[in-house]
Amino acid sequence: MKTLLLSATSALAISLFSGHAMAQTVIKVATLAPPNTPWTAHLETWKANVAEASGGDIEIQIFPSAQLGNEFEVFRQVQRGRIDVGAFSGAAIASNIPELSLMSTPFLFQDAATIDCVYDEQLGDQFSALLEEKDMKFLQWQETGWVYIYAQDDLSDVADAEGYKIRVSPTPISRMLWDSVGAAGTEIPYAETPAALQTGLVRGGESAAISFVAFGLGKVAPHFMRTAQYHMAGAITISNRKWDSLSEEQQNILVDGLPPVQGMRDTLRGTSEFLLGKYIKAGGPVHELSEDQLAAWRAKVEPNWPAFVAELGEGAEAMWPALMEAKATCGE
């Protein structure tokens, strides 16, 4: 009798546990970022906040290092509801939403605070609405950061970029920059860049500071130019299919659990400077461009802004005046 009672109790416990496990909501998050970076740390904090607020009912599972595919593929999978959440870089967002490419117009901005202001106070609602037209719900902006030039030679003087073999990212932004200065550009996926540098297919490219150090690009293209030619801000989005399957309470827990984006921005920017400092101490040549050198780069690029905006389409052309007004309102 005692054995039967214990068996019944065990069966009930297993049943209750299985019921809880089945009731748990799992949300899979895909990101290009590798572990132990500011991007994945931000997601880990979100995961912990959501688990606590939901009493363990909502589990966020993070898949770093493009485990679920490159982010261009992930963007399509989130649209289709096959992946729940994507934490995208600016490149993936800009390639799918031309209007957002405007925020990365080469040499348009000089101050990160201006960019934050445009996203947070001026045009953020319009930009997020464009994302939501892609069958996904906007959750939060992210920070990809400033993009800089690196090469096997010092390209501080823009004249030296003419004819130079450069890796071009698959975006109108990158193509416009390198076409403007007459470089010999070749479009190559970011992950293939180190090999292309080693074989001599290209001799330089552009990258955020963290990625430059983390991917070891300085080993094959050591010169890092502080051009800050453009800035990219990514986004976290959730598929409409997943969002609509959640209760209102669960939706609120997800949104409220996101750590403040400004903290993530500040962390990323601080980490970038820290890593560059270490690179300099190790002997890495980091070039601070003079005002004249930066002005020469801008002078090559700025005349091509109108053609760049026109290439992005009617939506971008319609938004360009609003962006310029927002930029002025925010201090530049």
C-alpha positions as CSV (number, residue, x, y, z in Angstrom):
1,M,0.0,0.0,0.0
2,K,2.8,2.3,0.9
3,T,4.6,1.5,-2.4
4,L,1.4,2.2,-4.3
5,L,1.0,5.6,-2.5
6,L,4.6,6.5,-3.3
7,S,4.2,5.5,-6.9
8,A,1.0,7.6,-7.2
9,T,2.7,10.6,-5.6
10,S,5.7,10.3,-7.9
11,A,3.4,10.0,-10.9
12,L,1.5,13.1,-9.8
13,A,4.7,15.0,-9.3
14,I,6.0,14.0,-12.8
15,S,2.6,15.0,-14.3
16,L,2.7,18.4,-12.6
17,F,6.3,19.0,-13.7
18,S,5.6,18.0,-17.2
19,G,2.6,20.2,-17.3
20,H,4.7,23.2,-16.1
21,A,7.3,22.4,-18.7
22,M,4.7,22.3,-21.4
23,A,3.2,25.5,-20.3
24,Q,6.5,27.3,-20.4
25,T,6.9,29.9,-23.2
26,V,10.2,29.6,-25.0
27,I,11.5,32.5,-27.1
28,K,14.4,31.9,-29.3
29,V,16.7,34.9,-30.0
30,A,19.2,34.9,-32.8
31,T,22.2,37.2,-33.0
32,L,25.3,37.5,-35.0
33,A,27.2,38.7,-31.8
34,P,29.6,36.2,-30.2
35,P,29.3,35.4,-26.5
36,N,31.0,37.7,-23.9
37,T,30.3,40.9,-25.9
38,P,28.2,43.9,-24.9
39,W,25.5,42.7,-27.3
40,T,25.1,39.3,-25.8
41,A,25.5,40.7,-22.3
42,H,22.5,42.9,-23.0
43,L,20.5,39.9,-24.1
44,E,21.5,37.9,-21.1
45,T,20.3,40.7,-18.8
46,W,17.0,40.7,-20.7
47,K,16.7,36.9,-20.3
48,A,17.3,37.2,-16.5
49,N,14.8,40.0,-16.1
50,V,12.1,38.2,-18.0
51,A,12.6,34.9,-16.2
52,E,12.3,36.7,-12.8
53,A,9.3,38.8,-13.8
54,S,7.5,35.8,-15.3
55,G,8.3,33.4,-12.4
56,G,10.1,31.2,-14.9
57,D,7.2,30.9,-17.3
58,I,9.0,32.7,-20.1
59,E,12.4,31.4,-21.1
60,I,14.6,33.3,-23.5
61,Q,17.1,31.1,-25.3
62,I,20.0,33.0,-26.9
63,F,21.7,31.7,-30.0
64,P,24.9,33.7,-30.5
65,S,27.5,33.7,-33.3
66,A,25.0,33.3,-36.1
67,Q,24.1,29.8,-35.0
68,L,20.7,30.1,-36.6
69,G,22.1,31.5,-39.9
70,N,23.6,34.8,-41.0
71,E,21.5,37.8,-40.0
72,F,20.2,38.4,-43.5
73,E,18.7,34.9,-43.5
74,V,17.5,35.4,-39.9
75,F,15.7,38.6,-40.9
76,R,13.6,36.6,-43.4
77,Q,13.0,33.8,-40.9
78,V,11.7,36.3,-38.3
79,Q,9.4,37.8,-40.9
80,R,8.0,34.3,-41.5
81,G,7.7,33.5,-37.8
82,R,10.2,30.6,-38.0
83,I,12.6,32.4,-35.6
84,D,11.0,34.3,-32.7
85,V,13.4,37.2,-32.2
86,G,16.3,38.7,-34.1
87,A,18.9,41.0,-32.5
88,F,20.1,42.7,-35.7
89,S,23.1,44.8,-36.6
90,G,22.6,48.0,-38.5
91,A,23.7,46.3,-41.8
92,A,20.9,43.8,-41.7
93,I,18.3,46.5,-40.9
94,A,19.6,49.0,-43.5
95,S,19.6,46.3,-46.2
96,N,16.0,45.5,-45.6
97,I,14.7,49.0,-44.9
98,P,16.2,51.6,-47.3
99,E,14.9,54.6,-45.3
100,L,17.0,53.5,-42.3
101,S,20.1,53.6,-44.4
102,L,19.8,57.3,-44.3
103,M,21.0,57.3,-40.7
104,S,24.3,55.8,-42.0
105,T,24.9,58.3,-44.8
106,P,28.7,58.5,-44.9
107,F,30.0,61.6,-43.0
108,L,26.5,62.9,-42.2
109,F,26.9,62.8,-38.4
110,Q,29.9,63.7,-36.2
111,D,28.4,63.2,-32.7
112,A,26.8,60.1,-31.3
113,A,24.6,62.2,-29.0
114,T,23.0,63.7,-32.1
115,I,22.3,60.2,-33.5
116,D,20.8,59.0,-30.2
117,C,18.6,62.1,-30.1
118,V,17.3,61.4,-33.7
119,Y,16.4,57.8,-32.8
120,D,15.0,58.6,-29.3
121,E,13.3,62.0,-29.7
122,Q,12.8,62.8,-33.3
123,L,12.3,60.0,-35.9
124,G,12.2,56.8,-33.8
125,D,8.5,56.3,-34.1
126,Q,8.7,56.6,-37.9
127,F,11.7,54.3,-38.1
128,S,10.1,51.6,-35.9
129,A,6.9,51.8,-37.9
130,L,8.9,50.9,-41.0
131,L,10.3,47.9,-39.2
132,E,6.8,46.8,-38.2
133,E,5.7,46.9,-41.9
134,K,8.1,43.9,-42.3
135,D,5.8,41.5,-40.3
136,M,7.6,42.0,-37.1
137,K,7.2,43.9,-33.9
138,F,9.8,46.5,-33.0
139,L,11.1,46.0,-29.4
140,Q,14.2,48.2,-29.0
141,W,17.0,49.9,-30.9
142,Q,20.5,48.5,-30.5
143,E,24.0,49.8,-31.1
144,T,26.3,48.6,-33.8
145,G,28.5,51.7,-33.4
146,W,30.8,53.9,-35.5
147,V,32.4,52.3,-38.5
148,Y,36.0,53.0,-39.3
149,I,38.5,52.3,-42.0
150,Y,41.3,49.8,-41.6
151,A,44.0,48.7,-44.1
152,Q,47.4,47.3,-44.7
153,D,48.6,50.9,-45.3
154,D,47.8,54.3,-43.9
155,L,44.8,55.7,-45.7
156,S,44.4,58.8,-43.7
157,D,44.8,60.8,-46.9
158,V,41.8,60.2,-49.1
159,A,44.0,60.4,-52.2
160,D,45.6,57.1,-51.2
161,A,42.3,55.3,-51.3
162,E,42.0,55.7,-55.0
163,G,42.4,52.4,-56.7
164,Y,43.0,50.7,-53.4
165,K,41.6,47.1,-53.1
166,I,38.9,47.4,-50.5
167,R,36.4,45.0,-49.0
168,V,32.9,46.5,-49.5
169,S,30.0,45.3,-47.4
170,P,26.8,44.4,-49.3
171,T,25.0,47.7,-48.5
172,P,24.4,50.8,-50.5
173,I,26.1,52.8,-47.7
174,S,29.4,51.0,-48.2
175,R,29.2,51.0,-52.0
176,M,28.5,54.8,-52.0
177,L,31.5,55.5,-49.7
178,W,34.1,53.6,-51.7
179,D,32.8,54.6,-55.1
180,S,33.1,58.2,-54.0
181,V,36.8,57.9,-53.3
182,G,37.6,55.8,-56.4
183,A,38.6,52.6,-54.5
184,A,38.7,49.2,-56.2
185,G,35.9,47.6,-54.2
186,T,35.0,44.0,-53.9
187,E,31.8,42.9,-52.1
188,I,32.6,40.2,-49.5
189,P,30.7,38.8,-46.5
190,Y,32.2,40.0,-43.3
191,A,33.0,36.5,-42.1
192,E,35.2,35.9,-45.2
193,T,37.1,39.1,-44.8
194,P,40.2,37.8,-42.9
195,A,40.8,35.2,-45.6
196,A,40.4,37.7,-48.3
197,L,43.0,40.0,-46.6
198,Q,45.4,37.1,-46.2
199,T,45.2,36.1,-49.9
200,G,45.5,39.7,-51.1
201,L,42.0,39.8,-52.7
202,V,41.5,43.0,-50.7
203,R,43.9,45.1,-48.6
204,G,41.4,46.9,-46.4
205,G,37.9,47.5,-45.4
206,E,35.7,49.1,-42.7
207,S,34.6,47.8,-39.4
208,A,33.3,48.8,-35.9
209,A,36.2,49.0,-33.5
210,I,35.1,46.0,-31.4
211,S,34.8,43.7,-34.4
212,F,38.2,44.9,-35.8
213,V,39.8,43.7,-32.6
214,A,37.7,40.7,-31.9
215,F,38.0,39.2,-35.4
216,G,41.8,39.8,-35.4
217,L,41.7,42.0,-38.5
218,G,44.6,44.0,-37.2
219,K,46.9,41.0,-37.7
220,V,46.5,41.2,-41.4
221,A,45.5,44.9,-41.9
222,P,47.0,46.7,-38.9
223,H,46.4,50.4,-39.9
224,F,43.2,51.7,-38.2
225,M,42.0,55.1,-39.3
226,R,39.7,57.0,-36.9
227,T,37.4,58.2,-39.7
228,A,34.1,57.4,-38.0
229,Q,32.6,57.7,-41.5
230,Y,29.2,56.5,-40.4
231,H,27.2,55.0,-37.5
232,M,24.9,52.0,-37.5
233,A,22.2,51.2,-35.0
234,G,20.6,47.8,-35.1
235,A,17.3,46.7,-33.5
236,I,15.7,43.8,-31.6
237,T,12.4,42.6,-33.3
238,I,10.0,39.8,-32.6
239,S,8.0,38.0,-35.2
240,N,4.3,39.0,-35.4
241,R,3.4,35.3,-35.2
242,K,5.2,34.9,-31.8
243,W,4.0,38.3,-30.5
244,D,0.4,37.6,-31.3
245,S,0.7,34.2,-29.5
246,L,1.6,35.9,-26.2
247,S,-0.8,37.2,-23.6
248,E,-0.9,40.9,-22.9
249,E,0.8,40.2,-19.6
250,Q,3.6,38.2,-21.4
251,Q,4.1,41.0,-23.9
252,N,4.4,43.6,-21.2
253,I,7.0,41.4,-19.4
254,L,9.1,41.1,-22.5
255,V,9.0,44.9,-23.2
256,D,9.6,45.9,-19.6
257,G,12.4,43.4,-19.2
258,L,14.6,45.0,-21.8
259,P,17.5,46.9,-20.2
260,P,17.7,50.6,-21.1
261,V,19.2,51.0,-24.5
262,Q,21.4,54.0,-23.4
263,G,23.2,51.7,-21.0
264,M,24.0,49.4,-23.8
265,R,25.2,52.2,-26.0
266,D,27.5,53.6,-23.3
267,T,28.9,50.1,-22.6
268,L,29.6,49.5,-26.3
269,R,31.3,52.8,-26.8
270,G,33.3,52.4,-23.7
271,T,34.4,48.9,-24.7
272,S,35.4,50.1,-28.1
273,E,37.7,52.7,-26.7
274,F,39.1,50.2,-24.2
275,L,39.9,47.7,-26.9
276,L,41.4,50.3,-29.2
277,G,43.6,51.5,-26.2
278,K,44.8,47.9,-25.8
279,Y,45.5,47.7,-29.5
280,I,47.6,50.8,-29.4
281,K,49.6,49.6,-26.3
282,A,50.3,46.4,-28.2
283,G,51.8,48.5,-31.0
284,G,48.8,48.7,-33.3
285,P,49.0,51.8,-35.6
286,V,45.8,53.9,-34.9
287,H,45.7,57.1,-36.9
288,E,43.9,60.2,-35.6
289,L,43.0,62.1,-38.7
290,S,43.5,65.9,-38.8
291,E,40.6,68.2,-39.5
292,D,42.0,68.8,-43.0
293,Q,42.2,65.1,-43.7
294,L,38.6,64.5,-42.5
295,A,37.4,67.4,-44.5
296,A,39.1,66.0,-47.6
297,W,37.2,62.7,-47.1
298,R,33.9,64.5,-46.6
299,A,34.6,66.6,-49.7
300,K,34.8,63.5,-51.8
301,V,31.6,61.9,-50.4
302,E,29.1,64.7,-49.6
303,P,28.5,65.7,-53.3
304,N,27.2,62.1,-53.8
305,W,24.5,62.3,-51.0
306,P,21.7,63.2,-53.4
307,A,22.4,60.3,-55.7
308,F,22.7,58.0,-52.7
309,V,19.3,59.1,-51.3
310,A,17.7,58.7,-54.8
311,E,19.1,55.2,-55.1
312,L,17.4,54.3,-51.8
313,G,14.0,55.1,-53.3
314,E,11.0,57.4,-53.0
315,G,10.5,56.6,-49.3
316,A,14.1,57.7,-48.5
317,E,13.8,60.8,-50.6
318,A,10.6,61.8,-48.8
319,M,12.3,61.2,-45.4
320,W,15.6,63.0,-46.1
321,P,14.3,66.6,-45.4
322,A,12.8,65.3,-42.1
323,L,16.1,63.7,-41.2
324,M,18.1,66.9,-41.9
325,E,15.6,68.9,-39.8
326,A,15.9,66.3,-37.0
327,K,19.7,66.5,-37.2
328,A,19.6,70.3,-36.8
329,T,17.2,70.1,-33.9
330,C,19.4,67.6,-32.1
331,G,22.5,69.9,-32.4
332,E,24.3,69.4,-35.7
